[in-house]
Amino acid sequence: MINQAKNQSDFKLVLASTSVFRKQVLDKLGLPFTTCKPQTDETVLPNEPPDELVQRLAAAKAQAGARLHSAAYVIGSDQVAWHNGEILGKPHNTDNALKQLRKLSGHSVTFYTGLSVISPQGEQKTLCEPFTVHFRQLSDEEILAYLAKEQPFNCAGSFKSEALGITLFNQLEGKDPNTLIGLPLISLCEILREFGVNPLLESSLTAESHS
């Protein structure tokens, strides 16, 4: 049985991330939350598989956040884009983005997203959720037009799936499209319910408190 918080002040949620994209995704739940910047070492270990990497870093970020907010439900998340045995970094400029999208044209890239949540009681649940993007064949003209319009230079893989990047694909494969943006909401809600918090009922309480 879920023991829902009696009022808004009983429920505290913290996103241990300064990512604008993750904040926008979490906003969809309509829950009050704060953010913090987790101080973690994100060095990749030798021969570390991508799914293990993102789970380790997500857990470390959640733990760092929990040290600052011990009375809250703290969310940590980490993501890597994986193609042909390599991690794709952020392009930072047009030339690098053009090279990335040329490489991905007609191929697939899998995003591994680690999610970790710590309850106020110190219980921690961590998982990895994959999401695969299948690119259609792209011409240089299309790639350059896309880059000029969207300028996704701070995004691994050189695209924004939630916006014009959708025009680059022929198929999306995964449990939750929010995963691709950096925060798997379906799995997050499942974990919160396991911890005794129903996000839907919490959001109703929050709305009532502002009415």
FIDREN-904211 format. One record per residue (C-alpha): residue number from 1; residue in one letter; y, x, z. Coordinates in pm, whole numbers. Example, Ala and Ser with C-alpha at 12.3 -4.5 7.8 and 13.67 -1.06 7.14 Angstrom:
<ronus>
+-----+---------+--------+--------+--------+
: num : residuo :     yy :     xx :     zz :
+-----+---------+--------+--------+--------+
:   1 :       A :   -450 :   1230 :    780 :
:   2 :       S :   -106 :   1367 :    714 :
+-----+---------+--------+--------+--------+
</ronus>
This chain:
<ronus>
+-----+---------+--------+--------+--------+
: num : residuo :     yy :     xx :     zz :
+-----+---------+--------+--------+--------+
:   1 :       M :      0 :      0 :      0 :
:   2 :       I :    342 :    132 :    -95 :
:   3 :       N :    590 :    161 :    191 :
:   4 :       Q :    921 :    122 :     15 :
:   5 :       A :   1242 :    265 :    161 :
:   6 :       K :   1432 :     -4 :    348 :
:   7 :       N :   1771 :    103 :    216 :
:   8 :       Q :   1921 :    350 :    -22 :
:   9 :       S :   1984 :    613 :    245 :
:  10 :       D :   1608 :    631 :    328 :
:  11 :       F :   1531 :    764 :    -21 :
:  12 :       K :   1656 :   1104 :   -133 :
:  13 :       L :   1564 :   1250 :   -470 :
:  14 :       V :   1656 :   1600 :   -586 :
:  15 :       L :   1615 :   1747 :   -933 :
:  16 :       A :   1573 :   2122 :   -895 :
:  17 :       S :   1732 :   2195 :  -1230 :
:  18 :       T :   2076 :   2230 :  -1384 :
:  19 :       S :   1952 :   2118 :  -1727 :
:  20 :       V :   2177 :   1852 :  -1878 :
:  21 :       F :   1881 :   1722 :  -2077 :
:  22 :       R :   1655 :   1674 :  -1773 :
:  23 :       K :   1939 :   1504 :  -1587 :
:  24 :       Q :   1987 :   1262 :  -1876 :
:  25 :       V :   1615 :   1181 :  -1876 :
:  26 :       L :   1600 :   1124 :  -1500 :
:  27 :       D :   1907 :    897 :  -1525 :
:  28 :       K :   1686 :    650 :  -1715 :
:  29 :       L :   1511 :    553 :  -1392 :
:  30 :       G :   1836 :    429 :  -1237 :
:  31 :       L :   1766 :    614 :   -913 :
:  32 :       P :   2026 :    801 :   -709 :
:  33 :       F :   1963 :   1176 :   -720 :
:  34 :       T :   2132 :   1508 :   -677 :
:  35 :       T :   2066 :   1840 :   -850 :
:  36 :       C :   2037 :   2196 :   -735 :
:  37 :       K :   1984 :   2530 :   -902 :
:  38 :       P :   1649 :   2678 :   -798 :
:  39 :       Q :   1645 :   3055 :   -751 :
:  40 :       T :   1315 :   3156 :   -907 :
:  41 :       D :   1172 :   3453 :  -1093 :
:  42 :       E :   1074 :   3325 :  -1438 :
:  43 :       T :    902 :   3642 :  -1556 :
:  44 :       V :    593 :   3566 :  -1763 :
:  45 :       L :    277 :   3727 :  -1624 :
:  46 :       P :     57 :   3938 :  -1856 :
:  47 :       N :   -170 :   3719 :  -2072 :
:  48 :       E :    -58 :   3406 :  -1884 :
:  49 :       P :   -151 :   3088 :  -2077 :
:  50 :       P :    143 :   2854 :  -2143 :
:  51 :       D :      0 :   2566 :  -1941 :
:  52 :       E :    -49 :   2788 :  -1635 :
:  53 :       L :    296 :   2943 :  -1680 :
:  54 :       V :    485 :   2613 :  -1675 :
:  55 :       Q :    287 :   2480 :  -1378 :
:  56 :       R :    352 :   2797 :  -1178 :
:  57 :       L :    725 :   2793 :  -1253 :
:  58 :       A :    762 :   2417 :  -1199 :
:  59 :       A :    594 :   2454 :   -859 :
:  60 :       A :    816 :   2750 :   -769 :
:  61 :       K :   1130 :   2557 :   -867 :
:  62 :       A :   1026 :   2256 :   -660 :
:  63 :       Q :    955 :   2483 :   -362 :
:  64 :       A :   1295 :   2651 :   -400 :
:  65 :       G :   1462 :   2310 :   -408 :
:  66 :       A :   1264 :   2188 :   -108 :
:  67 :       R :   1387 :   2482 :     98 :
:  68 :       L :   1740 :   2349 :     43 :
:  69 :       H :   1652 :   1978 :     72 :
:  70 :       S :   1358 :   1940 :    311 :
:  71 :       A :   1406 :   1565 :    364 :
:  72 :       A :   1395 :   1474 :     -4 :
:  73 :       Y :   1150 :   1422 :   -287 :
:  74 :       V :   1212 :   1734 :   -495 :
:  75 :       I :   1131 :   1763 :   -865 :
:  76 :       G :   1068 :   2093 :  -1040 :
:  77 :       S :   1002 :   2126 :  -1411 :
:  78 :       D :    956 :   2401 :  -1667 :
:  79 :       Q :    883 :   2398 :  -2039 :
:  80 :       V :    780 :   2633 :  -2317 :
:  81 :       A :    745 :   2574 :  -2689 :
:  82 :       W :    423 :   2725 :  -2820 :
:  83 :       H :    349 :   2802 :  -3186 :
:  84 :       N :     79 :   3021 :  -3335 :
:  85 :       G :     11 :   3195 :  -3004 :
:  86 :       E :    376 :   3270 :  -2928 :
:  87 :       I :    649 :   3123 :  -2710 :
:  88 :       L :    950 :   3008 :  -2911 :
:  89 :       G :   1282 :   3103 :  -2755 :
:  90 :       K :   1625 :   2947 :  -2800 :
:  91 :       P :   1780 :   3051 :  -3133 :
:  92 :       H :   2144 :   3084 :  -3010 :
:  93 :       N :   2277 :   3103 :  -3368 :
:  94 :       T :   2231 :   2964 :  -3719 :
:  95 :       D :   2037 :   3261 :  -3859 :
:  96 :       N :   1773 :   3251 :  -3586 :
:  97 :       A :   1750 :   2872 :  -3602 :
:  98 :       L :   1699 :   2887 :  -3978 :
:  99 :       K :   1415 :   3136 :  -3930 :
: 100 :       Q :   1251 :   2920 :  -3664 :
: 101 :       L :   1262 :   2602 :  -3868 :
: 102 :       R :   1138 :   2781 :  -4179 :
: 103 :       K :    840 :   2901 :  -3974 :
: 104 :       L :    774 :   2552 :  -3835 :
: 105 :       S :    808 :   2373 :  -4170 :
: 106 :       G :    476 :   2204 :  -4247 :
: 107 :       H :    328 :   2316 :  -3913 :
: 108 :       S :    307 :   2203 :  -3554 :
: 109 :       V :    457 :   2318 :  -3225 :
: 110 :       T :    327 :   2218 :  -2883 :
: 111 :       F :    561 :   2182 :  -2588 :
: 112 :       Y :    397 :   2246 :  -2254 :
: 113 :       T :    594 :   2088 :  -1970 :
: 114 :       G :    514 :   2163 :  -1610 :
: 115 :       L :    604 :   1901 :  -1351 :
: 116 :       S :    588 :   1950 :   -974 :
: 117 :       V :    701 :   1713 :   -702 :
: 118 :       I :    722 :   1781 :   -328 :
: 119 :       S :    747 :   1497 :    -76 :
: 120 :       P :    955 :   1510 :    243 :
: 121 :       Q :    622 :   1556 :    426 :
: 122 :       G :    555 :   1874 :    227 :
: 123 :       E :    281 :   1740 :     -1 :
: 124 :       Q :    301 :   1888 :   -351 :
: 125 :       K :    153 :   1765 :   -678 :
: 126 :       T :    175 :   1973 :   -996 :
: 127 :       L :     60 :   1910 :  -1352 :
: 128 :       C :    112 :   2019 :  -1711 :
: 129 :       E :    176 :   1771 :  -1988 :
: 130 :       P :    153 :   1877 :  -2355 :
: 131 :       F :    339 :   1716 :  -2641 :
: 132 :       T :    293 :   1817 :  -3005 :
: 133 :       V :    549 :   1787 :  -3282 :
: 134 :       H :    428 :   1791 :  -3643 :
: 135 :       F :    693 :   1904 :  -3890 :
: 136 :       R :    708 :   1785 :  -4248 :
: 137 :       Q :    778 :   2030 :  -4528 :
: 138 :       L :   1145 :   2121 :  -4505 :
: 139 :       S :   1371 :   2269 :  -4769 :
: 140 :       D :   1637 :   2526 :  -4680 :
: 141 :       E :   1898 :   2273 :  -4789 :
: 142 :       E :   1765 :   2020 :  -4536 :
: 143 :       I :   1739 :   2277 :  -4258 :
: 144 :       L :   2094 :   2403 :  -4310 :
: 145 :       A :   2231 :   2048 :  -4327 :
: 146 :       Y :   2053 :   1963 :  -4003 :
: 147 :       L :   2176 :   2275 :  -3825 :
: 148 :       A :   2534 :   2212 :  -3937 :
: 149 :       K :   2526 :   1854 :  -3806 :
: 150 :       E :   2335 :   1902 :  -3478 :
: 151 :       Q :   2383 :   2270 :  -3388 :
: 152 :       P :   2069 :   2283 :  -3166 :
: 153 :       F :   2118 :   2650 :  -3081 :
: 154 :       N :   2040 :   2609 :  -2712 :
: 155 :       C :   1708 :   2433 :  -2777 :
: 156 :       A :   1370 :   2604 :  -2807 :
: 157 :       G :   1234 :   2526 :  -3152 :
: 158 :       S :   1584 :   2470 :  -3293 :
: 159 :       F :   1590 :   2090 :  -3279 :
: 160 :       K :   1683 :   1794 :  -3060 :
: 161 :       S :   1410 :   1533 :  -3080 :
: 162 :       E :   1623 :   1267 :  -2909 :
: 163 :       A :   1880 :   1282 :  -3187 :
: 164 :       L :   1884 :   1384 :  -3556 :
: 165 :       G :   1587 :   1616 :  -3506 :
: 166 :       I :   1361 :   1314 :  -3552 :
: 167 :       T :   1427 :   1342 :  -3927 :
: 168 :       L :   1237 :   1674 :  -3934 :
: 169 :       F :    900 :   1533 :  -3827 :
: 170 :       N :    616 :   1337 :  -3975 :
: 171 :       Q :    432 :   1277 :  -3646 :
: 172 :       L :    479 :   1299 :  -3269 :
: 173 :       E :    171 :   1330 :  -3051 :
: 174 :       G :    172 :   1288 :  -2676 :
: 175 :       K :    171 :   1062 :  -2372 :
: 176 :       D :    545 :   1036 :  -2316 :
: 177 :       P :    831 :   1122 :  -2556 :
: 178 :       N :   1047 :   1214 :  -2255 :
: 179 :       T :    816 :   1512 :  -2207 :
: 180 :       L :    958 :   1662 :  -2522 :
: 181 :       I :   1306 :   1656 :  -2371 :
: 182 :       G :   1183 :   1835 :  -2059 :
: 183 :       L :   1082 :   1575 :  -1799 :
: 184 :       P :    768 :   1354 :  -1829 :
: 185 :       L :    887 :   1031 :  -1669 :
: 186 :       I :    555 :    846 :  -1685 :
: 187 :       S :    380 :   1119 :  -1489 :
: 188 :       L :    676 :   1153 :  -1253 :
: 189 :       C :    659 :    782 :  -1171 :
: 190 :       E :    283 :    810 :  -1117 :
: 191 :       I :    332 :   1095 :   -869 :
: 192 :       L :    609 :    912 :   -682 :
: 193 :       R :    387 :    604 :   -649 :
: 194 :       E :    109 :    827 :   -512 :
: 195 :       F :    362 :    947 :   -255 :
: 196 :       G :    438 :    585 :   -162 :
: 197 :       V :    759 :    536 :   -361 :
: 198 :       N :    779 :    279 :   -639 :
: 199 :       P :   1069 :    384 :   -869 :
: 200 :       L :   1107 :     31 :  -1002 :
: 201 :       L :   1152 :   -117 :   -654 :
: 202 :       E :   1375 :    170 :   -546 :
: 203 :       S :   1602 :    112 :   -844 :
: 204 :       S :   1619 :   -258 :   -753 :
: 205 :       L :   1726 :   -170 :   -399 :
: 206 :       T :   1986 :     68 :   -536 :
: 207 :       A :   2126 :   -196 :   -770 :
: 208 :       E :   2145 :   -447 :   -484 :
: 209 :       S :   2333 :   -200 :   -267 :
: 210 :       H :   2603 :   -171 :   -535 :
: 211 :       S :   2630 :   -544 :   -610 :
+-----+---------+--------+--------+--------+
</ronus>
